[in-house]
Amino acid sequence: MPLAETHAIEQEPSATVRGMVVPGGFAVSESLLSSLPNLEVISVFGVGYDGVPIALCQQRGIRVTNTPDVLTEDVADIATALVLMTSRRLAEAEKFIRAGSWTSGAFPLAHALRGKTAGIVGLGRIGKAIAYRLTAHGLTIAYFGRQQQVVAYDYCDSLCGLAKKADFLIVACPGGSGTKHLINAKVLSALGSDGILINIARGSVVDEVALIAALKTGEIRGAGLDVFENEPQVPVELIDSEKVVILPHVGSATHETRQAMAQLVRDNLAAHFANQPLVTPVC
């Protein structure tokens, strides 16, 4: 049964609001929470809940949920697509043929995937799904994270160490203050002139100023980006660069996954209001 049949739906903050739905990455400010004195639960439409002040919610006894797992496969597909697009120069190749340039000569050579190394920053659900896909393409997998895991991939105990080893540095870690600008000028320098940065996590994890500089100077070879620091605003330097493949944050953007995410949001709210255990609790 739709929640709208049993609960009133408010579009604006109100003292009567008991539950709130926000998109992943949405910044839930302290002032917004202050305007909702009876708020009991926040259901995040996304896996990332870095915009929610968890400590404050815990102090007030506000439950927080998200939508993990259901978007893992689609996001991993986009990461794999960006690896293919950047290595094989597929976006450039499409522009080449649409511009009628093929009649004047062959498209320039690109780079194969086999034999390369993918360095994954954050080997969680999505990171593992990316690793699984790229292994099938003949890549060696290495990773960096908060702790070493029992997996068949090489562990690097430093981010720069991973970047030096990687041909593709793939960002799949959570966003938030703890990972802001984790990929900085030092890391990009370690990635090197043959390296490609892929980001399907949060735009805040990458220092875009440092990334633009590294692309301009040739310090790295290219980038594939589905997320940006100030979405939907994208720096013109990234839009204009032929070294960059850019997508409008479409990692989970399929009919099937968005429906599953919506259902999980609904199920968490329904469970809370029925005094049942939350399906996917964060806190």
C-alpha positions in Angstrom: 0.0 0.0 0.0 1.4 3.5 -0.9 2.4 5.5 2.1 0.4 8.4 0.8 -2.8 6.4 1.5 -2.0 6.3 5.2 0.2 9.3 5.8 0.0 13.0 4.9 2.7 14.1 2.4 4.4 17.5 3.1 6.5 19.3 0.5 7.9 21.9 3.0 9.4 21.6 6.5 6.7 21.4 9.1 6.5 20.6 12.8 4.2 17.7 12.0 6.7 15.9 9.8 7.8 12.6 11.3 9.7 11.1 8.3 11.8 12.7 5.5 13.1 11.4 2.2 16.2 13.0 0.7 18.3 12.1 -2.4 21.8 10.7 -1.9 24.3 13.4 -1.3 21.7 16.0 -0.2 23.0 18.2 2.5 20.7 18.0 5.5 21.5 21.1 7.5 21.2 21.6 11.2 18.7 24.4 10.6 16.5 22.1 8.5 16.6 19.5 11.3 15.8 22.3 13.8 12.6 23.1 11.8 11.5 19.5 12.2 11.1 18.9 16.0 9.1 15.7 15.6 11.3 14.1 12.9 11.8 10.4 13.6 13.4 9.0 10.4 15.4 10.1 7.4 15.3 7.7 4.4 18.1 8.4 1.9 17.3 7.7 -1.7 20.8 6.5 -2.5 23.7 4.5 -1.0 25.6 7.6 0.1 24.4 9.4 3.2 27.4 11.8 3.6 25.0 14.8 3.5 23.2 13.6 6.7 24.7 14.8 10.1 24.7 11.3 11.6 26.1 12.4 15.0 23.3 15.0 15.4 20.7 12.4 14.3 22.0 10.0 16.9 21.7 12.7 19.6 18.1 13.3 18.7 17.2 9.7 18.2 16.5 10.2 14.5 16.9 6.9 12.5 18.7 7.0 9.1 18.4 4.5 6.3 19.8 4.3 2.8 19.5 2.1 -0.3 22.6 -0.1 -0.5 23.0 -3.2 -2.8 20.2 -2.4 -5.2 22.4 0.0 -7.2 25.7 -1.8 -6.9 25.5 -3.5 -10.3 24.5 -0.5 -12.3 27.1 1.7 -10.8 29.8 -0.9 -11.4 28.6 -1.1 -15.0 29.2 2.6 -15.4 32.7 2.4 -13.9 33.5 -0.3 -16.4 32.1 1.7 -19.2 34.2 4.7 -18.3 37.3 2.5 -18.2 36.4 1.2 -21.7 35.5 4.7 -23.0 38.7 6.3 -21.8 41.1 3.5 -22.8 39.6 2.9 -26.2 38.7 6.6 -26.8 35.2 5.6 -27.7 33.6 9.0 -27.2 36.2 10.6 -29.5 35.7 7.8 -32.0 31.9 8.5 -32.2 32.5 12.3 -32.7 35.1 11.4 -35.4 32.6 9.4 -37.5 29.7 11.8 -36.9 31.9 14.7 -38.1 32.6 12.8 -41.3 36.3 12.5 -40.6 36.5 8.8 -41.4 36.6 9.6 -45.1 39.9 11.4 -44.6 41.7 8.7 -42.7 41.6 6.2 -39.9 40.9 7.0 -36.3 44.0 7.1 -34.1 45.0 4.0 -32.2 43.8 3.7 -28.5 45.0 1.4 -25.7 44.0 -2.2 -24.8 42.7 -3.2 -21.3 44.4 -6.6 -21.0 47.6 -6.6 -18.9 46.8 -3.3 -17.2 46.2 -2.7 -13.5 43.0 -1.2 -12.0 43.6 0.4 -8.6 40.3 0.7 -6.7 40.0 3.2 -3.9 37.4 1.7 -1.6 36.8 -2.1 -1.9 33.2 -2.1 -0.7 30.2 -3.6 -2.4 30.6 -1.4 -5.5 34.4 -1.7 -5.5 34.2 -5.5 -5.5 31.6 -5.5 -8.3 33.9 -3.3 -10.4 36.9 -5.6 -9.7 34.8 -8.6 -10.8 34.0 -6.9 -14.1 37.5 -5.7 -14.8 39.1 -9.0 -14.0 37.0 -10.4 -16.9 38.6 -7.8 -19.1 42.1 -9.1 -18.3 43.1 -6.4 -15.7 45.0 -7.0 -12.5 43.3 -5.6 -9.4 44.8 -3.7 -6.6 43.1 -1.7 -3.9 43.4 0.8 -1.0 41.0 1.0 1.9 40.7 1.5 5.6 41.8 -2.1 6.2 43.1 -5.1 4.3 40.5 -7.6 3.3 40.6 -11.3 2.7 40.4 -11.1 -1.1 42.5 -12.3 -4.1 43.6 -8.7 -4.9 46.8 -6.8 -4.0 46.4 -4.5 -1.1 48.3 -1.2 -1.0 48.7 0.5 2.4 49.0 4.0 0.9 46.9 5.8 -1.7 50.0 7.1 -3.6 51.4 3.6 -3.6 48.2 2.4 -5.3 48.3 5.3 -7.8 51.8 4.4 -8.8 50.8 0.8 -9.5 47.6 1.6 -11.3 46.9 2.3 -15.0 43.3 3.2 -13.9 42.7 4.7 -10.5 39.0 4.1 -9.8 37.3 6.0 -7.0 34.6 4.0 -5.3 34.8 5.2 -1.7 32.1 7.1 0.3 31.9 10.8 0.2 31.9 13.2 3.2 34.4 15.2 5.1 36.7 12.3 5.8 37.4 11.8 2.1 37.1 15.3 0.7 39.9 15.9 -1.9 41.4 12.5 -1.1 42.5 12.4 -4.7 44.7 15.5 -4.7 47.7 16.8 -6.7 50.1 14.4 -5.0 48.0 11.3 -5.8 47.5 12.5 -9.4 51.2 12.9 -9.8 51.8 9.4 -8.5 49.2 8.1 -11.1 51.5 9.5 -13.8 51.3 10.4 -17.5 50.0 7.0 -18.6 47.3 6.9 -15.9 43.6 7.5 -16.1 41.3 8.6 -13.2 37.8 7.2 -13.0 35.3 8.6 -10.4 31.9 7.1 -9.8 31.8 7.9 -6.1 31.3 11.5 -5.0 32.6 14.6 -6.7 34.0 15.9 -3.4 36.5 13.0 -3.3 38.5 14.6 -6.2 40.2 18.0 -6.1 38.9 19.2 -9.4 41.3 22.1 -9.6 44.2 19.7 -9.2 42.6 17.3 -11.7 42.2 20.1 -14.3 45.8 21.1 -13.8 47.0 17.5 -14.2 45.1 17.1 -17.4 46.3 20.4 -18.9 50.0 19.6 -18.2 49.7 15.9 -19.3 50.6 14.8 -15.8 47.8 12.1 -16.2 46.5 10.8 -19.6 42.8 11.2 -19.0 39.7 10.9 -16.8 36.3 9.4 -16.8 33.8 11.2 -14.5 30.2 10.5 -13.5 30.3 12.8 -10.5 31.4 16.4 -9.9 32.1 18.7 -6.9 29.3 21.1 -7.6 26.7 19.2 -9.6 25.1 20.0 -11.9 27.7 22.7 -12.5 30.7 21.2 -14.4 33.9 23.2 -14.9 34.2 24.3 -18.6 37.8 23.0 -18.6 36.5 19.4 -18.1 33.7 19.9 -20.7 36.1 21.2 -23.3 38.9 18.6 -22.7 39.1 15.7 -25.2 41.0 13.9 -22.5 37.9 13.6 -20.4 34.7 11.5 -20.7 31.9 13.1 -18.7 28.5 11.7 -17.7 25.7 13.4 -15.8 25.7 11.3 -12.7 24.0 8.3 -14.3 25.5 5.5 -12.2 22.2 4.2 -10.9 20.0 5.7 -13.6 18.1 2.7 -14.9 14.4 2.1 -14.6 15.0 -1.1 -12.8 17.4 0.3 -10.2 15.5 3.5 -9.5 12.3 1.5 -8.9 14.2 -0.8 -6.5 15.6 2.2 -4.7 12.2 3.8 -4.4 10.7 0.5 -3.0 13.5 0.3 -0.4 12.9 3.9 0.7 9.2 3.1 1.0 9.9 -0.2 2.9 12.1 1.5 5.4 9.6 4.2 6.1 6.8 1.7 6.4 8.8 -0.5 8.8 9.6 2.5 11.0 6.0 3.7 11.2 4.9 0.1 12.0 7.5 -0.2 14.8 9.3 -2.9 12.8 13.1 -3.2 12.3 14.4 -1.0 9.6 15.4 -2.9 6.4 18.7 -1.1 5.8 19.5 1.0 8.9 22.5 3.4 9.0 21.9 4.4 12.5 
